[in-house]
Structures are given as structure tokens and as C-alpha cells.
Amino acid sequence: MPLAETIARLHRAVAGEIAVIEAAREKLGDAPRQRVEAGRAARTLASLAATLHRLNCMQMGLPPSANDYDDIPTDIDEFRRRLARRIEAFLESREADESGGDDAAPAAASS
């Protein structure tokens, strides 16, 4: 099966799943949803949106975007160092607030 045909079929499948979620929500009207059900629907919609994004990239012949994996740092050691600096800056700013100091938060907090 050609790639374009597979992508089109997947698009239809995703659209069908979104329609099912919309119909279920419409059926409930203004009634609040159970927390578990709402969370499941949110995760499903996020997954479907990510799938649509990837399908669109494939359809346009684009490589998967770097943003597809933006929660996975490429250099874990640098990520840890930056995170440690941000945590330290946050703690220092909290200590300054508690002591009534007027010291501004260190510049590392914004990086």
C-alpha cells in the first residue's frame, strides 16, 4: 500500500476517534465529567493531536520535528546542571523573600 494512501487512512481513523470523543461530550451536555474520564479523554486527544502532527509532517515529506521529542534532553548532564542552577536560584529567591530582603532573583533563574 502506498504511503500516501496509508497516511490518508490514518487521517480518517484519527478523525473518526475525534468524532467519537465529540459525540460522547455532546451527549453529556453541560454535565461535569468524572475526573478519570476527563483525564483519559485529554490524554487521548493529546495523542491524536500528536499523531495528526506526525502524519502531516509525513504527508509533506518533512522529517519528524525536533519538537516531537522536546521532553528528552539531548545532553542529560547539561540538563541536570541547568536544572540544579534553576533550583538553587529559586531557593535563594525564596530565602530572600522570607527574610524580607529586596534582592532580586539571580539571573540564572530565567535561563
Kinemage of the C-alpha trace (Angstrom):
@kinemage 1
@onewidth
@group {chain A} dominant
@subgroup {mainchain}
@vectorlist {calphas} color= white
{ca met a 1} P 0.000 0.000 0.000
{ca pro a 2} L 1.471 3.394 -0.957
{ca leu a 3} L 2.483 5.713 1.872
{ca ala a 4} L 0.061 8.453 0.772
{ca glu a 5} L -2.841 6.001 0.967
{ca thr a 6} L -1.765 4.806 4.417
{ca ile a 7} L -1.473 8.386 5.661
{ca ala a 8} L -4.961 9.155 4.321
{ca arg a 9} L -6.388 6.079 6.078
{ca leu a 10} L -4.714 7.084 9.338
{ca his a 11} L -6.095 10.620 8.985
{ca arg a 12} L -9.593 9.176 8.611
{ca ala a 13} L -9.092 6.911 11.628
{ca val a 14} L -7.924 9.817 13.791
{ca ala a 15} L -10.834 11.965 12.600
{ca gly a 16} L -13.198 9.122 13.491
{ca glu a 17} L -11.769 8.857 17.004
{ca ile a 18} L -12.112 12.603 17.494
{ca ala a 19} L -15.732 12.379 16.325
{ca val a 20} L -16.395 9.643 18.918
{ca ile a 21} L -14.984 11.837 21.703
{ca glu a 22} L -17.001 14.834 20.492
{ca ala a 23} L -20.197 12.757 20.358
{ca ala a 24} L -19.641 11.469 23.894
{ca arg a 25} L -19.101 15.017 25.151
{ca glu a 26} L -22.160 16.269 23.275
{ca lys a 27} L -24.239 13.518 24.865
{ca leu a 28} L -23.222 14.719 28.333
{ca gly a 29} L -24.204 18.303 27.568
{ca asp a 30} L -23.220 20.632 30.400
{ca ala a 31} L -22.913 17.828 32.948
{ca pro a 32} L -19.442 17.609 34.501
{ca arg a 33} L -17.351 14.577 33.663
{ca gln a 34} L -15.757 12.224 36.098
{ca arg a 35} L -12.132 13.143 36.770
{ca val a 36} L -10.820 9.814 35.456
{ca glu a 37} L -12.884 10.052 32.273
{ca ala a 38} L -11.850 13.659 31.668
{ca gly a 39} L -8.182 12.743 32.111
{ca arg a 40} L -8.496 9.806 29.756
{ca ala a 41} L -10.188 11.993 27.128
{ca ala a 42} L -7.486 14.655 27.480
{ca arg a 43} L -4.700 12.080 27.056
{ca thr a 44} L -6.471 10.560 24.063
{ca leu a 45} L -6.902 13.956 22.406
{ca ala a 46} L -3.243 14.831 23.047
{ca ser a 47} L -2.163 11.556 21.494
{ca leu a 48} L -4.440 12.079 18.498
{ca ala a 49} L -3.121 15.620 18.021
{ca ala a 50} L 0.457 14.344 18.091
{ca thr a 51} L -0.468 11.650 15.596
{ca leu a 52} L -2.024 14.223 13.273
{ca his a 53} L 1.092 16.369 13.530
{ca arg a 54} L 3.316 13.443 12.575
{ca leu a 55} L 1.007 12.426 9.738
{ca asn a 56} L 1.041 15.982 8.378
{ca cys a 57} L 4.835 16.016 8.504
{ca met a 58} L 4.958 12.690 6.681
{ca gln a 59} L 2.439 13.889 4.110
{ca met a 60} L 4.541 16.973 3.375
{ca gly a 61} L 7.722 14.905 3.222
{ca leu a 62} L 9.189 16.585 6.282
{ca pro a 63} L 11.324 14.778 8.827
{ca pro a 64} L 9.853 14.419 12.311
{ca ser a 65} L 10.307 17.758 14.022
{ca ala a 66} L 12.741 18.106 16.893
{ca asn a 67} L 9.784 19.267 18.965
{ca asp a 68} L 8.330 15.765 18.844
{ca tyr a 69} L 10.836 14.808 21.497
{ca asp a 70} L 11.392 18.087 23.312
{ca asp a 71} L 10.910 16.444 26.704
{ca ile a 72} L 14.006 14.300 26.133
{ca pro a 73} L 17.168 16.395 26.545
{ca thr a 74} L 19.975 15.688 24.109
{ca asp a 75} L 22.682 16.320 26.729
{ca ile a 76} L 21.449 14.950 30.045
{ca asp a 77} L 24.429 16.282 32.017
{ca glu a 78} L 23.897 19.848 30.796
{ca phe a 79} L 20.190 19.476 31.513
{ca arg a 80} L 20.987 18.435 35.094
{ca arg a 81} L 23.397 21.350 35.587
{ca arg a 82} L 20.864 23.876 34.299
{ca leu a 83} L 18.109 22.348 36.417
{ca ala a 84} L 20.329 22.457 39.523
{ca arg a 85} L 21.139 26.155 38.861
{ca arg a 86} L 17.463 26.974 38.447
{ca ile a 87} L 16.540 25.137 41.652
{ca glu a 88} L 19.300 26.903 43.592
{ca ala a 89} L 18.212 30.289 42.226
{ca phe a 90} L 14.612 29.552 43.141
{ca leu a 91} L 15.562 28.537 46.686
{ca glu a 92} L 17.734 31.635 47.087
{ca ser a 93} L 14.882 33.859 45.927
{ca arg a 94} L 12.516 32.193 48.403
{ca glu a 95} L 15.025 32.709 51.228
{ca ala a 96} L 15.366 36.365 50.254
{ca asp a 97} L 11.568 36.752 50.254
{ca glu a 98} L 11.264 35.115 53.683
{ca ser a 99} L 13.996 37.258 55.186
{ca gly a 100} L 12.409 40.417 53.786
{ca gly a 101} L 15.374 41.139 51.569
{ca asp a 102} L 14.947 43.202 48.444
{ca asp a 103} L 17.489 41.162 46.497
{ca ala a 104} L 16.308 40.343 43.003
{ca ala a 105} L 16.327 36.712 41.939
{ca pro a 106} L 19.645 35.740 40.341
{ca ala a 107} L 19.813 35.831 36.549
{ca ala a 108} L 20.227 32.031 36.480
{ca ala a 109} L 16.548 31.695 37.400
{ca ser a 110} L 15.495 32.931 33.983
{ca ser a 111} L 17.727 30.608 31.992
